[in-house]
Amino acid sequence: MAYDAKQIAKAAGGLTLAGAPEGFDALVMGDIARARGGLTAFVARDTARANAFADALKFFAPEIEVVVFPSWDCLPYDRVGPRAWLGQAGDPGHLRAGPAAAGA
């Protein structure tokens, strides 16, 4: 399968990468993130998949900052949301304040 990350990066609006094999998705996403710049997001089916993707992306694109948000149950009657972990160790709160506040 051949792809041109620079050509893909020229596309206007959001991009969706779907159906790529595990591992290859991190390679392609790293290439596109480099070519396109800006914020890139990956939504995983579970914590194990999120961690595997983060490890693969760190391997293929070590210069890209990877932040893994903790998962939480999103059922309609869930009583514990993201506020339970905000401000605790591992909280990626520096992203809420923007790059300038994070010292970037």
KAKANOR-V488199 format. One record per helix or strand of 2 or more residues. SS is the DSSP state (a for helix, b for strand). FROM is the first residue (numbers start at 1). LEN is the number of residues. Records with the same first field share a line. If there is no record, write none. Layout:
SS = FROM-LEN ; FROM-LEN
//
This chain:
a = 5-5 ; 24-13 ; 47-14 ; 82-3 ; 93-3
//
